[in-house]
Amino acid sequence: MDPLKRLEREFFTEYGEAGRYQVQEVVGKGSYGVVGSATDTHTGEKVAIKKINDVFEHVSDATRILREIKLLRLLRHPDIVEIRHIMLPPSRKEFRDIYVVFELMESDLHQVIRANDDLTPEHHQFFLYQLLRGLKYIHSANVYHRDLKPKNILANADCKLKICDFGLARVSFNDAPTAIFWTDYVATRWYRAPELCGSFFSKYTPAIDIWSIGCIFAEMLLGKPLFPGKNVVHQLDLMTDLLGTPPPETIARIRNEKARRYLNNMRKKQPIPFTQKFANVDPLALKLLERLIAFDPKDRPSAEESLADPYFNGLSNVEREPSTQPISKLEFEFERRKLGKDDVRELIYREILEYHPQMLQEYLSGGEQTSFLYPRSYNVI
């Protein structure tokens, strides 16, 4: 059998729409499943198909996938990766795998930084501009990404960046308690804001994403991670080595008692001038970086304020930096209740139908098809 045909057969198990996509190669593997690059035979477009195996084995994983596909449907912006399509499963009640079709991006920022030690000041500026423009839009929807790092930023050779992986993101509702448990917060430590260090209890604030963007920007300038902590204590040591020991009133606002005690007992460190740490970097870039990674979250600018920084003179333009409406509470009602496997399966199925308008209408009007099996010749509108 032709290797490509075999790849397709192994990739698509029982999905009727598989004929629409010609899989070229497997481009990534992870705990969730595999990603294949493919051609959409309807449009000729190159796409990435993420096959997520055994979605409902763990309700927490399934909820994360639900959150991500929902947010990516609701957040449509040039600097956020786009879901082009989600394949219709063969059975509404029993499907186990999900095939999500994304626009194809060539690489990610982690690889770009690692492979290019010749990024120019123009690259740095344009990369940061796109990240802040995407973040302004995300935050205007009352969404916090919470896991921004170079591997979660896709990149193309034309220098376009797109934010991806919203599985840890949260929507903030004004009537919700301001403090929430972060027990599920497993974002990479190196990009985690100091107020979250060692803390499972903190406030929702857009400043946590701003800190992460600052760390990513610093990594572009340095060519390596800024704060590669081996553990929480080492992480705080690296931060304070550069930024100096925070004043008592800043430390007092950190909720985690151990982190607070550690910082209070730390010998007093003076901040290192950024010009010393980042040699030959545009002074305007460093001024903005200092604001993005201010130790105290209240000293960090919003994404919108950052875009107005003198560093972006001649590049920023309010018309090109859209906001959006806050996401409706109804969309995320599921976050407030305990879900079982069947609940999440139904909610994910409902999300998939957003990409199948004809069937969505039938579903909403209560027209049950026989176990929702569909003919192989079913054409996607």
Backbone torsions as a table, in degrees:
resi	resn	phi	psi	omega
1	MET	NA	139.8	176.2
2	ASP	-54.1	130.8	-176.7
3	PRO	-55.2	-35.9	-180.0
4	LEU	-67.8	-40.3	178.7
5	LYS	-63.0	-40.8	180.0
6	ARG	-63.4	-43.1	179.6
7	LEU	-58.3	-44.9	179.6
8	GLU	-62.1	-43.7	-177.6
9	ARG	-63.6	-39.0	-180.0
10	GLU	-74.0	-31.9	-175.6
11	PHE	-73.6	-51.7	-178.9
12	PHE	-97.7	118.6	-177.9
13	THR	-82.6	-67.3	-172.1
14	GLU	-135.1	32.4	-173.3
15	TYR	-96.3	122.3	-175.8
16	GLY	-62.7	-28.7	-177.5
17	GLU	-82.5	-1.8	-174.7
18	ALA	-56.0	-30.8	-179.0
19	GLY	-60.4	-19.9	-178.7
20	ARG	-73.7	-23.4	-173.1
21	TYR	-117.0	133.1	173.8
22	GLN	-103.3	111.1	-177.9
23	VAL	-76.4	131.0	-179.3
24	GLN	-94.0	-51.6	-178.9
25	GLU	-161.2	160.6	173.8
26	VAL	-84.1	123.5	-175.5
27	VAL	-108.8	-7.5	179.2
28	GLY	-164.9	148.8	176.2
29	LYS	-134.4	145.3	178.2
30	GLY	-152.6	-173.3	-178.8
31	SER	-65.4	-26.3	-176.5
32	TYR	-77.6	-25.9	-172.3
33	GLY	147.6	-139.6	-176.9
34	VAL	-131.5	159.4	173.1
35	VAL	-120.8	128.1	177.3
36	GLY	-117.1	144.6	171.7
37	SER	-87.8	143.2	-174.5
38	ALA	-150.6	167.7	173.7
39	THR	-112.1	132.9	174.7
40	ASP	-82.6	110.9	-174.2
41	THR	-70.1	-16.5	178.1
42	HIS	-76.5	-36.9	-173.1
43	THR	-115.3	-14.2	-176.1
44	GLY	79.1	0.7	-175.6
45	GLU	-78.4	144.9	172.8
46	LYS	-81.9	131.4	-177.4
47	VAL	-133.2	165.6	172.2
48	ALA	-113.0	129.0	179.5
49	ILE	-110.4	120.0	179.1
50	LYS	-98.3	115.7	177.6
51	LYS	-97.2	117.1	-179.1
52	ILE	-105.6	115.1	-175.1
53	ASN	-83.8	147.5	171.1
54	ASP	42.3	54.7	-173.3
55	VAL	-55.8	-35.7	-168.3
56	PHE	-97.7	12.6	178.6
57	GLU	-61.0	-41.2	177.3
58	HIS	-124.4	123.6	-177.8
59	VAL	-58.9	-35.8	-177.9
60	SER	-64.2	-40.1	178.0
61	ASP	-67.1	-41.9	-179.6
62	ALA	-63.8	-37.8	179.4
63	THR	-66.1	-38.2	178.7
64	ARG	-63.0	-40.8	179.2
65	ILE	-67.4	-41.7	177.1
66	LEU	-57.7	-46.8	-179.0
67	ARG	-59.4	-44.7	-176.6
68	GLU	-66.6	-46.7	-176.7
69	ILE	-69.7	-31.3	177.2
70	LYS	-66.8	-48.4	-178.8
71	LEU	-63.6	-39.7	-178.5
72	LEU	-70.5	-24.9	173.8
73	ARG	-72.9	-37.6	-174.5
74	LEU	-84.2	-25.5	-177.8
75	LEU	-103.8	92.5	-179.7
76	ARG	-104.9	113.4	-174.9
77	HIS	-158.2	146.1	-176.9
78	PRO	-59.3	-22.1	-177.6
79	ASP	-100.9	13.6	177.2
80	ILE	-124.2	135.4	-177.7
81	VAL	-60.5	145.8	-175.1
82	GLU	-111.0	135.0	169.7
83	ILE	-82.5	121.8	179.3
84	ARG	-84.5	-32.4	-172.6
85	HIS	-167.9	152.5	168.3
86	ILE	-128.2	129.0	-175.3
87	MET	-69.1	145.6	-179.5
88	LEU	-78.5	125.6	-179.5
89	PRO	-71.3	156.7	-177.7
90	PRO	-67.5	-24.3	-179.0
91	SER	-144.5	132.8	-176.9
92	ARG	-65.1	-37.8	-171.0
93	LYS	-90.5	-19.5	-169.1
94	GLU	-123.8	3.0	-175.6
95	PHE	-65.7	150.1	-177.5
96	ARG	-121.3	-29.4	-177.6
97	ASP	-107.9	153.9	176.4
98	ILE	-128.2	138.3	176.9
99	TYR	-114.9	109.5	-179.5
100	VAL	-105.3	126.4	-176.9
101	VAL	-101.4	117.0	179.9
102	PHE	-108.0	161.8	166.9
103	GLU	-63.5	146.6	-176.3
104	LEU	-87.2	126.9	173.9
105	MET	-115.0	149.8	-170.2
106	GLU	-80.0	-28.9	-170.7
107	SER	-157.1	-168.1	170.8
108	ASP	-134.6	168.5	-172.7
109	LEU	-65.9	-29.9	177.3
110	HIS	-59.5	-46.6	179.6
111	GLN	-69.0	-38.3	-179.8
112	VAL	-61.1	-45.6	-178.9
113	ILE	-66.5	-39.7	-176.9
114	ARG	-69.4	-36.1	-172.8
115	ALA	-90.2	-14.7	-175.1
116	ASN	-124.4	105.2	175.0
117	ASP	-93.5	12.3	-178.1
118	ASP	-119.0	28.4	175.5
119	LEU	-63.5	135.0	-175.2
120	THR	-91.2	165.1	173.9
121	PRO	-54.9	-32.2	178.3
122	GLU	-66.6	-40.1	175.3
123	HIS	-59.3	-49.9	-177.5
124	HIS	-55.1	-46.7	-176.2
125	GLN	-65.7	-45.3	-176.9
126	PHE	-68.9	-37.6	177.0
127	PHE	-62.1	-49.5	-178.2
128	LEU	-64.2	-39.1	179.4
129	TYR	-57.6	-47.3	-178.8
130	GLN	-64.7	-40.1	-179.1
131	LEU	-63.8	-42.7	-179.1
132	LEU	-71.2	-34.1	178.7
133	ARG	-66.4	-42.2	176.3
134	GLY	-64.4	-40.3	-177.6
135	LEU	-69.3	-36.5	177.0
136	LYS	-57.9	-43.2	-179.6
137	TYR	-66.0	-45.9	-179.6
138	ILE	-60.2	-46.9	-178.4
139	HIS	-67.9	-31.7	179.1
140	SER	-67.4	-21.2	176.1
141	ALA	-85.2	3.3	-176.1
142	ASN	67.2	32.1	178.6
143	VAL	-110.6	138.4	173.5
144	TYR	-115.9	127.6	-174.0
145	HIS	-71.4	-48.3	173.7
146	ARG	72.7	-2.0	179.6
147	ASP	-143.9	44.9	180.0
148	LEU	-78.8	125.9	177.9
149	LYS	-159.6	163.6	-175.3
150	PRO	-55.9	-33.4	-179.5
151	LYS	-70.6	-18.2	179.4
152	ASN	-98.2	18.6	176.4
153	ILE	-126.2	111.2	-177.5
154	LEU	-80.7	153.0	-174.1
155	ALA	-140.7	149.0	173.4
156	ASN	-120.2	162.5	-178.5
157	ALA	-61.7	-23.2	179.0
158	ASP	-84.5	15.4	176.3
159	CYS	75.1	10.3	175.7
160	LYS	-75.9	135.7	175.3
161	LEU	-116.6	148.9	175.5
162	LYS	-141.0	130.4	179.3
163	ILE	-75.7	136.2	178.4
164	CYS	-135.6	-174.2	177.7
165	ASP	57.5	80.7	-179.9
166	PHE	-99.9	21.7	-176.2
167	GLY	-66.0	-24.4	178.3
168	LEU	-103.3	2.4	-176.5
169	ALA	-67.1	158.0	176.9
170	ARG	-136.3	147.1	173.9
171	VAL	-99.3	133.1	-178.5
172	SER	-99.8	127.8	176.9
173	PHE	-111.6	137.3	-172.5
174	ASN	-62.2	-25.9	-178.3
175	ASP	-90.2	-2.4	-180.0
176	ALA	-78.5	155.5	177.4
177	PRO	-59.7	144.5	-174.9
178	THR	-72.9	-27.4	179.6
179	ALA	-103.0	136.5	-180.0
180	ILE	-137.3	157.5	176.5
181	PHE	-75.7	140.0	179.1
182	TRP	-108.6	31.9	-175.3
183	THR	-57.9	-28.0	-179.1
184	ASP	-91.1	9.0	-172.5
185	TYR	-84.4	101.5	-174.8
186	VAL	-119.0	18.5	-177.6
187	ALA	-56.7	151.6	-177.1
188	THR	-54.7	127.8	-174.1
189	ARG	-57.2	-36.8	-173.4
190	TRP	-59.8	-24.3	-176.0
191	TYR	-110.9	13.7	-173.9
192	ARG	-92.2	133.3	-176.6
193	ALA	-63.7	150.1	-176.5
194	PRO	-59.9	-31.5	-178.4
195	GLU	-68.3	-12.5	178.2
196	LEU	-100.9	-4.9	-174.5
197	CYS	-62.3	119.8	178.2
198	GLY	67.7	13.1	-173.4
199	SER	-112.8	131.5	173.1
200	PHE	-102.8	11.6	-173.9
201	PHE	-143.5	106.3	-177.0
202	SER	-152.4	173.8	-178.0
203	LYS	-93.1	145.1	169.4
204	TYR	-62.9	128.9	173.5
205	THR	-157.9	138.6	179.6
206	PRO	-60.9	-19.1	-176.7
207	ALA	-64.0	-22.0	178.0
208	ILE	-67.0	-37.2	178.0
209	ASP	-72.2	-35.0	179.3
210	ILE	-63.0	-42.7	177.0
211	TRP	-57.2	-48.0	-178.7
212	SER	-59.0	-42.6	179.3
213	ILE	-63.0	-39.3	177.1
214	GLY	-60.7	-43.3	178.6
215	CYS	-63.4	-38.9	179.4
216	ILE	-67.0	-41.4	179.2
217	PHE	-62.6	-44.9	178.8
218	ALA	-59.8	-38.1	179.6
219	GLU	-65.5	-36.4	175.1
220	MET	-62.4	-43.3	-176.9
221	LEU	-69.5	-36.7	-176.0
222	LEU	-89.8	-27.4	-174.1
223	GLY	83.4	6.2	177.7
224	LYS	-155.0	161.7	-177.9
225	PRO	-59.6	145.6	-177.5
226	LEU	-78.0	-45.1	-176.1
227	PHE	-126.6	72.6	-176.8
228	PRO	-82.3	69.3	-175.1
229	GLY	-67.8	141.2	178.2
230	LYS	-83.5	-22.6	177.5
231	ASN	-160.0	-179.3	-174.8
232	VAL	-60.9	-44.2	-177.8
233	VAL	-64.1	-45.5	179.0
234	HIS	-62.4	-37.0	178.4
235	GLN	-59.8	-47.6	179.3
236	LEU	-65.0	-35.3	177.3
237	ASP	-61.8	-47.0	-178.1
238	LEU	-63.8	-41.4	179.7
239	MET	-61.6	-47.8	-175.6
240	THR	-74.4	-25.0	174.1
241	ASP	-58.6	-39.4	-178.5
242	LEU	-87.5	-47.0	-170.3
243	LEU	-90.9	-9.2	-176.0
244	GLY	84.3	167.3	179.0
245	THR	-73.2	132.3	179.7
246	PRO	-69.1	153.9	178.0
247	PRO	-67.3	157.6	-176.3
248	PRO	-53.2	-37.7	-176.8
249	GLU	-68.3	-29.7	176.2
250	THR	-71.1	-45.5	180.0
251	ILE	-60.1	-38.8	-177.5
252	ALA	-60.6	-26.0	-177.8
253	ARG	-83.5	-9.6	178.4
254	ILE	-76.3	126.7	-171.8
255	ARG	-77.0	-29.3	-175.4
256	ASN	-76.3	120.2	-172.5
257	GLU	-63.5	-41.7	-178.6
258	LYS	-63.5	-44.8	179.9
259	ALA	-62.9	-39.5	-179.1
260	ARG	-64.0	-46.7	-179.0
261	ARG	-62.9	-42.6	-178.7
262	TYR	-60.0	-44.4	-178.8
263	LEU	-69.6	-37.7	179.1
264	ASN	-64.7	-33.9	-177.7
265	ASN	-89.6	-4.8	-177.4
266	MET	-70.0	143.6	176.0
267	ARG	-62.6	149.0	-177.5
268	LYS	-69.0	124.4	178.4
269	LYS	-113.3	141.8	174.7
270	GLN	-88.8	145.4	177.5
271	PRO	-65.3	147.2	175.1
272	ILE	-89.4	132.8	177.1
273	PRO	-58.6	133.1	-179.0
274	PHE	-61.1	-28.9	179.8
275	THR	-64.7	-25.2	178.7
276	GLN	-78.6	-42.3	-178.4
277	LYS	-73.3	-37.9	-177.0
278	PHE	-116.6	87.9	-176.6
279	ALA	-72.1	145.3	174.5
280	ASN	56.1	37.3	176.9
281	VAL	-109.7	142.8	178.0
282	ASP	-46.6	122.7	-179.2
283	PRO	-55.3	-33.9	179.3
284	LEU	-66.7	-36.6	177.7
285	ALA	-63.2	-42.1	-178.1
286	LEU	-69.4	-36.5	178.0
287	LYS	-61.2	-43.5	179.5
288	LEU	-68.5	-41.6	179.4
289	LEU	-57.9	-41.2	179.4
290	GLU	-60.0	-35.5	179.2
291	ARG	-72.2	-40.0	-176.4
292	LEU	-66.3	-35.6	-178.3
293	ILE	-109.7	37.7	171.1
294	ALA	-63.4	136.5	-176.5
295	PHE	-59.7	-41.7	-178.3
296	ASP	-86.5	122.3	-176.4
297	PRO	-56.9	-29.5	-177.7
298	LYS	-71.2	-14.3	178.9
299	ASP	-90.6	-7.3	179.3
300	ARG	-83.2	141.8	178.1
301	PRO	-76.2	160.2	171.1
302	SER	-73.8	169.1	177.0
303	ALA	-60.5	-40.7	-178.9
304	GLU	-64.6	-43.6	177.9
305	GLU	-64.2	-37.8	-179.8
306	SER	-62.5	-38.8	-179.2
307	LEU	-65.3	-22.6	178.9
308	ALA	-87.8	2.0	-178.4
309	ASP	-65.4	146.0	179.4
310	PRO	-54.3	-24.8	179.0
311	TYR	-56.4	-29.4	-177.1
312	PHE	-99.9	14.8	178.8
313	ASN	-52.6	129.3	178.5
314	GLY	88.1	-14.7	180.0
315	LEU	-108.4	-42.7	-175.8
316	SER	-75.9	150.1	-176.3
317	ASN	-161.6	114.7	-172.3
318	VAL	-54.5	-33.7	179.8
319	GLU	-64.2	-30.2	-177.5
320	ARG	-88.0	0.0	-174.5
321	GLU	-122.0	72.8	-171.7
322	PRO	-69.9	155.9	169.4
323	SER	-108.6	179.2	175.4
324	THR	-144.4	177.5	178.4
325	GLN	-80.0	148.8	173.3
326	PRO	-57.0	143.4	-179.3
327	ILE	-67.6	140.2	-178.3
328	SER	-65.7	139.5	178.9
329	LYS	-58.7	-32.9	-176.9
330	LEU	-61.3	-34.8	-178.5
331	GLU	-61.5	-28.3	-174.7
332	PHE	-118.2	27.4	177.2
333	GLU	-57.4	-32.5	-175.9
334	PHE	-62.8	-23.3	-179.3
335	GLU	-67.3	-19.5	-173.8
336	ARG	-94.8	-4.2	-179.3
337	ARG	-128.4	163.6	-179.7
338	LYS	-82.3	121.2	-176.8
339	LEU	-103.1	141.6	170.4
340	GLY	-96.9	174.9	-178.8
341	LYS	-55.6	-45.2	-176.4
342	ASP	-67.1	-33.6	177.3
343	ASP	-62.4	-48.1	-176.9
344	VAL	-67.5	-38.5	179.4
345	ARG	-59.7	-44.6	-179.7
346	GLU	-63.6	-42.1	-179.2
347	LEU	-66.6	-39.0	178.1
348	ILE	-68.1	-40.3	178.5
349	TYR	-59.3	-42.3	179.2
350	ARG	-61.9	-38.5	176.9
351	GLU	-65.5	-41.4	-179.0
352	ILE	-61.7	-37.0	-178.6
353	LEU	-63.7	-20.1	176.3
354	GLU	-59.0	-23.2	-179.6
355	TYR	-97.1	6.9	-179.5
356	HIS	-136.2	73.1	-169.0
357	PRO	-53.2	-39.4	-176.9
358	GLN	-63.1	-45.9	-178.8
359	MET	-71.6	-30.2	177.6
360	LEU	-61.4	-43.3	179.0
361	GLN	-60.1	-45.0	179.7
362	GLU	-61.9	-41.9	-178.6
363	TYR	-62.9	-44.8	-177.5
364	LEU	-70.5	-29.2	179.9
365	SER	-87.9	3.6	173.9
366	GLY	80.6	10.8	179.4
367	GLY	-77.6	100.6	-179.9
368	GLU	-76.8	124.3	169.6
369	GLN	-88.7	161.3	179.9
370	THR	-57.9	107.5	179.7
371	SER	42.9	22.7	176.2
372	PHE	58.3	26.2	171.3
373	LEU	-76.7	147.7	-179.3
374	TYR	-129.4	154.6	-178.6
375	PRO	-67.5	152.1	-178.0
376	ARG	-63.8	-24.6	-177.4
377	SER	-85.4	3.8	-178.0
378	TYR	-55.6	123.1	-179.3
379	ASN	-96.7	138.7	179.6
380	VAL	-84.0	133.4	-178.7
381	ILE	-78.4	NA	NA
